Amino acid sequence: MATTERQGRKSRSTSARKAADRAKANGKEAGQPPRVKNDALLDLYRKMVEVRLFEDAAQRGFRTGKIGGYLHVYSGQEAVATGFLHEYREGDRIITAYRDHAHALLLGSEPKAVMAELYGKGTGLVKGKGGSMHLFDVANGFMGGYGIVGGHIPLGVGMAYSLAYRKTGGIVQLFLGDGAIHNGAFHEAANLAGLWGRDGLNPTLFVIENNQYGMGTSVERSTAMTDLGSKFDSYGIEHEKVDGMDLEAVLDCAHRAAERVRESGKPFAVEALTYRLVPHGAADFLEKYRTKEEIREWRQRDPIGLLERTLLERDAADEDALKAIRETAKARSDEAVQFADESPDPDLTELTTDVYAGEMHVPAAGSGIGE
């Protein structure tokens, strides 16, 4: 039994290496992406570092009992959201699953408000009602993180239909994980996206964040067809892959894909091959489903580390400049934690606010209604 388990782990580690090689090969097949200007690349590095350090602080908050509910952080996947959300335009809509902190932060949500939401405080992004998995920021185009696996996919497709029907010119970036793609909600929604897209009425950019595992189950153990983009073929939706650890490759792919969806009104899918460098959730300490060797191999392709090397090689920044960015980002995350820690809990009256559209009538005590 022990030998079989070791063989299984070795096989999964090998599969991970192949996935990394496949990601790099796909980047080469698409051609070398054009260089982003150094100052823009440095700004994106700053954003990625801010996300990473925010997530580190959130992990600490969970493990010290400050954050209730559950917590899923984005460490290792920063290049995916950073690259695709670089294509966000006013009027677009963004929707994702429960690993959603990075998306909110990258779209402009205030870190203090996001951290306060994780802490369940009244100053939080949604007044302490959503927590980690249900962030929401309509003003910045963020239509939510969702805790039900695959449950947000039909919502995103419906949003895209609405944008096209009203001729807004906006698109929906719909982020989903590799685990969600086997859900019935995905197939029903993808079918409608392809159908409506024939008439230019579904500008959905599907972004599959394939981090190799759905909780503790590897892609190889969850589907016979591990080319996840091919799942879209049945619905007439074209697709491609991108190395999700290489920010410049993601930027190039995201630009082409977003422009294609805007111009055609048709859905398009991208499978971003990436890897979470942390456990599935903050309480997932043991991680018996993957080896330390596998994690070490992927850490060599940490997207932040790769980008640091690029910036140094191009003389876009020196070590002191990168250190200063990290220190500033650390200070911001510390401020967010302090703000969240010192913020008040939500008032009990918030239980009945933002539940229904319009004014809600609450029966007076002693009326007999509901007693």
C-alpha positions in Angstrom: 0.0 0.0 0.0 2.8 2.4 0.9 4.6 1.6 -2.3 1.5 2.3 -4.3 0.9 5.6 -2.6 4.5 6.7 -3.2 4.2 5.8 -6.9 1.0 7.8 -7.1 2.7 10.8 -5.6 5.6 10.5 -7.9 3.2 10.2 -10.9 1.4 13.4 -9.8 4.7 15.2 -9.3 5.7 14.2 -12.8 2.4 15.3 -14.2 2.9 18.7 -12.5 6.4 19.0 -14.2 4.8 18.1 -17.5 2.1 20.8 -17.0 4.8 23.4 -16.3 6.7 22.3 -19.5 3.5 22.4 -21.5 2.8 25.9 -20.2 6.2 27.1 -21.3 5.9 25.4 -24.6 2.6 27.0 -25.3 4.1 30.4 -24.6 6.7 29.7 -27.2 4.2 28.5 -29.7 2.3 31.7 -29.5 5.5 33.7 -30.1 7.4 35.9 -27.7 5.0 38.5 -26.3 5.9 42.1 -26.9 7.7 43.8 -24.1 5.6 45.8 -21.7 7.2 49.1 -20.9 9.5 48.9 -17.9 7.5 51.4 -15.8 4.3 49.6 -16.4 5.9 46.2 -15.6 7.3 47.6 -12.4 3.8 48.9 -11.4 2.3 45.4 -12.0 5.1 43.9 -9.9 4.1 46.3 -7.1 0.5 45.1 -7.4 1.5 41.4 -7.3 3.6 41.9 -4.2 0.8 43.8 -2.5 -1.5 40.8 -3.2 1.0 38.3 -1.9 1.7 40.2 1.3 -2.0 40.8 1.9 -2.6 37.1 1.6 0.3 36.3 4.0 -1.3 38.7 6.5 -4.7 37.0 6.0 -3.2 33.6 6.6 -1.8 34.8 9.9 -5.2 36.4 10.8 -7.0 33.1 10.2 -4.5 31.0 12.3 -4.7 33.4 15.2 -8.5 33.2 15.3 -9.2 36.7 13.9 -10.9 35.5 10.7 -14.0 33.3 11.0 -15.6 31.1 8.3 -13.0 29.9 5.9 -10.1 31.4 3.9 -8.6 30.6 0.5 -5.6 32.6 -0.5 -4.1 33.3 -4.0 -0.4 32.9 -3.4 1.3 31.6 -6.6 -1.5 32.5 -8.9 -0.9 36.3 -9.0 0.1 36.6 -12.6 -3.2 35.3 -13.8 -5.5 37.8 -12.3 -3.0 40.6 -12.6 -2.6 39.9 -16.4 -6.2 39.5 -17.2 -7.5 42.4 -15.1 -5.0 44.7 -16.7 -7.6 44.5 -19.6 -10.5 45.7 -17.5 -12.4 48.7 -18.8 -15.1 50.7 -17.2 -18.4 48.9 -17.9 -16.9 45.5 -17.8 -17.9 42.9 -15.2 -15.7 40.6 -13.3 -16.9 37.5 -11.4 -15.0 34.7 -9.7 -15.2 31.8 -7.2 -14.1 31.9 -3.6 -10.4 32.5 -4.0 -11.3 36.2 -4.6 -9.1 38.6 -2.6 -6.7 39.3 -5.4 -9.4 40.1 -7.9 -11.0 42.7 -5.6 -7.6 44.3 -4.7 -6.4 44.5 -8.3 -9.7 46.1 -9.3 -9.2 48.9 -6.8 -10.9 47.8 -3.6 -9.3 49.4 -0.5 -7.1 46.8 1.3 -8.4 48.0 4.7 -12.0 47.4 3.6 -11.1 43.9 2.2 -9.2 42.9 5.4 -12.0 44.2 7.6 -14.4 42.1 5.6 -12.3 39.0 6.3 -12.4 39.9 9.9 -16.2 40.2 9.7 -16.2 43.9 10.7 -18.8 46.6 10.0 -16.2 48.6 8.0 -15.7 45.7 5.6 -16.3 45.8 1.9 -19.8 44.3 2.3 -20.3 45.4 6.0 -19.0 42.1 7.4 -21.7 40.0 5.8 -19.7 38.2 3.1 -16.3 37.3 4.6 -13.5 35.9 2.6 -15.5 34.0 0.0 -18.2 36.7 -0.9 -16.4 40.0 -1.6 -18.3 42.4 -3.8 -17.5 45.8 -5.2 -19.9 47.0 -7.9 -18.3 50.4 -8.2 -15.1 48.7 -9.5 -16.9 46.2 -11.7 -16.5 43.3 -9.3 -19.7 41.3 -9.2 -18.5 38.9 -6.5 -16.7 36.0 -5.2 -18.9 32.9 -4.8 -18.6 30.0 -2.3 -20.6 27.5 -4.3 -18.3 25.7 -6.7 -19.4 26.5 -10.2 -22.5 28.4 -9.0 -21.2 31.7 -10.3 -20.7 30.5 -13.9 -24.3 30.8 -15.1 -24.4 34.3 -13.4 -21.4 35.5 -15.4 -22.8 34.1 -18.6 -26.1 35.9 -17.9 -24.3 39.1 -17.2 -22.5 38.9 -20.5 -25.8 38.4 -22.3 -27.2 41.5 -20.5 -24.3 43.6 -21.5 -24.6 42.6 -25.2 -28.4 42.9 -25.3 -28.1 46.5 -23.9 -25.3 47.3 -26.3 -23.0 48.5 -23.6 -19.7 47.4 -25.2 -18.6 45.7 -22.0 -17.4 42.2 -21.5 -17.4 39.7 -18.6 -14.2 38.1 -17.3 -15.4 34.9 -15.7 -12.7 33.2 -13.6 -13.2 29.6 -12.6 -11.1 26.8 -11.2 -10.2 23.5 -12.7 -12.5 21.8 -10.2 -15.5 23.8 -11.3 -15.2 22.8 -14.9 -16.7 19.3 -14.1 -19.8 20.8 -12.5 -23.1 20.6 -14.3 -23.6 24.4 -13.9 -20.5 24.9 -16.1 -21.8 22.8 -19.0 -25.2 24.3 -18.9 -23.8 27.8 -18.9 -21.1 27.1 -21.5 -23.8 25.7 -23.8 -25.8 28.9 -23.5 -22.7 31.1 -24.0 -21.9 29.3 -27.2 -25.5 29.4 -28.4 -26.0 33.1 -27.7 -22.5 33.8 -28.9 -23.4 32.8 -32.5 -25.4 36.0 -32.6 -22.7 38.1 -30.9 -24.7 38.1 -27.7 -22.3 36.6 -25.2 -19.0 38.5 -24.6 -17.7 36.2 -21.9 -14.0 35.7 -21.5 -13.7 32.4 -19.5 -10.4 32.2 -17.5 -9.7 28.7 -16.2 -7.3 29.1 -13.3 -5.9 25.6 -13.5 -3.8 25.4 -10.3 -3.6 21.6 -10.7 -5.8 20.7 -7.8 -9.5 20.9 -7.0 -9.1 20.9 -3.2 -6.9 17.8 -2.7 -7.8 16.0 -6.0 -5.3 16.5 -8.9 -6.6 17.2 -12.4 -5.2 13.8 -13.5 -7.5 12.1 -10.9 -10.6 14.1 -11.7 -10.9 13.9 -15.5 -9.8 11.6 -18.3 -9.4 14.7 -20.6 -6.8 16.9 -18.8 -6.8 19.4 -21.6 -9.4 21.5 -19.9 -9.8 24.0 -22.7 -11.1 21.2 -24.9 -14.2 21.0 -22.7 -15.4 24.1 -24.6 -15.3 22.4 -28.0 -18.7 20.8 -27.5 -20.2 24.3 -27.2 -18.5 25.9 -30.1 -16.3 28.1 -28.0 -12.7 28.5 -29.1 -9.9 28.4 -26.6 -6.1 28.5 -25.9 -3.6 27.9 -23.1 -1.2 30.3 -21.4 1.6 29.9 -19.0 -0.1 31.4 -15.9 3.2 31.8 -14.0 4.7 34.2 -16.7 3.1 37.6 -16.3 4.2 38.9 -19.8 2.7 35.8 -21.5 -0.5 36.3 -19.6 -0.6 40.0 -20.5 -0.2 39.2 -24.2 -2.8 36.4 -24.2 -5.3 38.5 -22.1 -5.0 41.4 -24.5 -5.7 39.3 -27.6 -8.5 37.4 -25.9 -10.2 40.4 -24.5 -10.1 42.3 -27.8 -11.4 39.3 -29.6 -14.4 39.0 -27.2 -15.1 42.8 -27.4 -15.1 42.9 -31.2 -17.1 39.7 -31.8 -19.5 39.4 -28.9 -18.6 35.7 -28.8 -17.2 33.8 -25.8 -13.6 32.7 -25.7 -11.8 30.6 -23.1 -8.2 30.6 -21.8 -6.7 27.8 -19.7 -4.1 29.4 -17.5 -1.7 26.8 -16.2 -0.7 27.9 -12.7 -0.1 26.6 -9.2 -1.1 27.5 -5.7 2.1 27.6 -3.6 0.0 27.3 -0.4 -2.5 24.8 0.8 -6.1 24.7 -0.6 -7.4 26.5 2.5 -5.9 28.1 5.5 -6.7 25.0 7.7 -5.3 22.5 5.2 -2.0 21.9 7.1 -1.1 18.3 6.2 -1.4 18.4 2.4 -1.0 14.6 2.0 -2.2 14.8 -1.6 1.0 16.4 -2.9 4.7 16.1 -2.3 7.2 18.6 -0.9 9.3 17.9 -4.0 6.4 19.0 -6.3 5.9 22.2 -4.4 9.6 23.0 -4.5 9.7 22.5 -8.2 6.8 24.9 -8.8 8.3 27.4 -6.3 11.1 27.8 -8.8 8.5 29.3 -11.1 7.0 31.6 -8.5 5.5 34.4 -10.8 6.8 37.1 -8.5 10.3 35.7 -8.5 10.2 35.3 -12.3 9.1 38.9 -12.7 11.8 40.1 -10.3 14.5 38.5 -12.5 13.0 40.1 -15.6 13.0 43.5 -14.0 16.6 43.1 -12.9 17.8 41.8 -16.2 16.2 44.8 -18.1 17.6 47.3 -15.6 14.0 48.3 -14.9 14.8 48.2 -11.2 17.6 47.3 -8.9 17.6 45.3 -5.7 17.0 48.4 -3.5 14.0 49.5 -5.6 12.4 46.0 -5.3 13.1 46.0 -1.6 11.4 49.4 -1.2 8.4 48.1 -3.0 8.2 45.1 -0.7 8.5 47.2 2.4 5.8 49.6 1.2 3.5 46.7 0.5 4.2 45.2 3.9 3.3 48.5 5.5 0.0 48.6 3.6 -0.9 45.1 4.7 0.0 45.9 8.3 -2.2 49.0 8.2 -5.0 46.9 6.8 -4.7 44.4 9.6 -4.6 47.1 12.3 -7.7 48.8 10.7 -9.6 45.5 10.7 -8.6 44.6 14.2 -9.7 48.0 15.6 -12.9 48.2 13.6 -16.3 47.6 15.3 -18.5 44.6 14.7 -21.5 45.2 12.5 -24.6 46.7 14.2 -27.4 44.2 14.6 -29.6 46.4 12.4 -27.4 45.3 9.5 -29.1 41.9 9.6 -32.0 43.3 7.6 -30.2 45.8 5.3 -29.2 45.0 1.7 -31.3 41.8 1.8 -34.1 42.9 -0.5 -34.2 45.6 -3.1 -36.3 48.5 -1.8 -37.4 49.1 1.8 -38.0 46.1 4.0 -40.8 46.3 6.5 -39.9 44.7 9.9 -43.0 44.0 12.0 -43.1 45.7 15.4 -42.5 43.6 18.5 -45.8 42.3 19.9 -47.7 42.4 16.6 -48.0 38.6 16.7 -46.3 38.3 13.3 -43.5 35.7 13.4 -43.9 35.1 17.1 
